[in-house]
Amino acid sequence: MSKTPFAHPNACLTPLPLGPAPKRKTRQASIAWKTNIVTVGGDAPVRVQSMTNTDTADVIATAIQVKELARAGSEIVRITVDTPAAAAAVPHIREQLDKMDVLVPLVGDFHYNGHTLLKDFPECAMALSKYRINPGNVGKGAKRDTQFAQMIEAACQYDKPIRIGVNWGSLDQDLLASIMDSNGALANPKTAQEVMIEALIQSALQSTERAIELGMNPDQILLSCKVSNVQDLVAVYRDLSRRCDNPLHLGLTEAGMGSKGIVSSTAAMAILLQEGIGDTIRVSLTPDPGAPRENEVIVAQEILQTMGLRNFTPMVIACPGCGRTTSTTFQELAANIQSYLRQQMPQWKKTHPGVEAMNVAVMGCIVNGPGESKHANIGISLPGTGETPAAPVFVDGVKVKTLRGDNIAQDFQVIVDDYVNQHYAPK
Ligand code: SF4
């Protein structure tokens, strides 16, 4: 049989699959506050969560930040509960949020003294919707089992789900030492990195078994094993996902600041999400001084939306610009329309369902502008250098208007509003 002149000798005739692998089958946990029940795992979408950085003892500051995170789209918010003052504040934070009709479930993040705080502050235990327990930080030696059991008893008593959240920075040192000893006796010992990964996973799995023995509902146990290296995170979760059926919380711990934090979190989580692994995500960004905490929510949403896993807010597609468009008009228009769309979403979510899947294209010149604009729901191609000062607008692939003059941004926003009202307002 003759080969076509263009066929590569290694060409594979089986079409490659498109899109992510099917989501891993897991149990489903429910994290609830009043009427707001957030399911995680099972057939639930991958959930977005975040964590405050206020002093939890400061009721007002914490309630405001939780509200801002929830308004940005965080479906679960974790708060540090580290002192008696913080534990005493939790029911008041909850009360403030309820008054503002912010029913986002709160997760208490406990280390070292969680067993005591949950016992001494029952109203805190009740106001929280989930407890995060770090098995490396529940106590040392003989105290570890007792204190872990006390936390599980509180979870059972108040009917709260838990996350067994292992972190390589606070890994159970006794367990690590024991795995290292066993490894040393092997004919072909594993590397130090492999031993660390095994210790993280065993810590999560052994704690899960123990919690179930103590009466915890297996459906209500979520797991995480966080590390700060991308390849290690991928290796840990690939292995963990095969050894349990609990919902998994993904996150690269201490991801860092700015683009490094965003890129490393995205790199690690995108690989796992593409393989169907991960039921809830948190992006642990170190905020620039003064930057809003909600950025970590926006990044998490953008990871899921750009991967086609969920829609949160209309996406703006914009070209990078080049020497063909030397004015900054198109960059400003792209930035303005993106922030306008995001600002509208809390309201549109209620009044215009489905708008979150809309695409808007803002392009810098005639080279790719009209073509790309035609593929979006609404697109605008701004004039490049030397081009006629006119901006054709496309709606569902059809050119409907050409904008001119000084008010192109405002006129374009009116077209976007009209489109949203025509297509997404309830009939
Ligand atoms: S659309 Fe035009 S301005 Fe934008 S990157 Fe392409 S050639 Fe450059």
Residues whose N, C-alpha, C, O or C-beta is under 5 A from the ligand:
A	BS01	SF4	C319 P320 G321 C322 R324 T325 M363 G364 C365 I366 V367 N368 G369
